[in-house]
Amino acid sequence: MSPFEAAYGFTPLTPLDLLPLPPGDQIDQDGITKAIFVKRLHERVRENIEKKTEEYTRKANRSRHPMILQPGEWVWVHLRTERYPRQHRGKLDP
């Protein structure tokens, strides 16, 4: 399903379908049928978005491992220079 189909309710077959007027078969539908079609289309879009989000999360978390630290262990803490602006010396600062 393309973003165009999700927004307009039909898939463009030719560049002429991208003109402001939709094709005749989409115009002839009555309001209730069109509303049901668009509602089902949006449900499919929502399901696809949720499925892809879960897939992206699963792939991103594949190589991540939980950090279990014990009291007294040494850790490396990286603080950004924005936290201590007075200690930061810029490139042009003498």
Secondary structure, 3 states (H helix, E strand, C coil): CCHHHHHHCCCCCCHHHHCCCCCHHHHCCCHHHHHHHHHHHHHHHHHHHHHHHHHHHHHHCCCCCCCCCCCCCCCCCCCCHHHCCCCCCCCCCC
